């Protein structure tokens, strides 16, 4: 009997894309916050504006990061499910090959 070597799910890892999405989101929000603070305030110093933006950005990113991390978890679960399905199909192939050998032996 031939031992089945189970392949794995063949798809790129998405974590780098998720990490890039987080960085792009953070950068975009940071720019928008600077625009907002510049439009709404006149007497704020550059240091105060930087501090205000940094505080708001941290708050936004805490909320947004949860969403991205949820996507990362879903991707990992999907990969695990695909690997289990591939393994099950491997066993099914192995059983069918055994059946075929049995039919040829008769």
N, C-alpha and C positions, 0 to 999 in steps of 0.2 A: 504494500500500500504506500502510495506517495504522500509525503507530508505536505500539507498546504501551507504556504507562506502567505500570510494575510497582508495585503497592501493597506496603506493608510489613505485617508481622505487627501486627495491631491488638490489643494487650493492654497493660495498664498496666505500667510499669516496677516491678519488685518490690524494687529496692534500698532504697527508703525503708522498706518493710515489714521487710526483713532488718535494717536499721540499728535500727529500733524494737525488733525482737525481741532484738537484742544488748543494747540498753539495758535493756529489761525484765528480761532474764535476769540481767544484772549487778546490777541493783537488788534482785531477789529473792534472789540468792545473798548479797549483802552483808547483807541483813536477817537471813537464816538464820545467817550467820557470827557476827553480833553476838549473836544469841540463844544460839548454842552456847558462845561464849566467856564469856558472862555466867553460864550454867548451870554451866560446868566450873571456873571460877576464882573465887577470892574475893579474893586479894591483888593482882590485876593492876590497875595504874593505868589511867585512861581513855586516856592516851597510849599505853601498851603495848598495850591492847586495840585501839585504832585502828590501830596499826602492824601488829599480828598480822592483823587483818581485811584491811587493805590488801594485805599480802604474799600471803595466801591467795587473795584476790579476783583479784589479778594472775595468779597461777598458774592458777586455774580458767578465767579468761577467755581465756588463751592457748590452752587446749585447746578451749574452746567456740567461740571465734572461728574456728578452723580449720573446724569443721563448718559454721558459717554462711557462711563464704567459699566452701566447697564448693558450697553451695546457690546462691550468687550466680553462681559459674562455670557451674553446670549451667543456670541460667536464661539466661545469655548464650549458651551453646551451643545451647540450645533455640530461642532467638529467631533465631540465625543459620540454623539448620536450617529453621525455618519460612519465613524470608525466601527461602532458596534454593528451597524447594518452591513458594512463591508465584511466584517468577520462572520456574521450569520450567513451571508451569501457564500462565503468561502466554504463553510461547513456544508451548505446545500450542494455546492458544486462537487465537493469531495464525496458526498453520499450518492449523488447522481453518477459520478464516475465509477463508484463501486458497483452500483446497479448495472451499469453498462458492461463492466467487466464480467459480472455474474451472468448477464445475458449471452455474452460471447463464449463463456465457458460451457454453456448448455449445448 
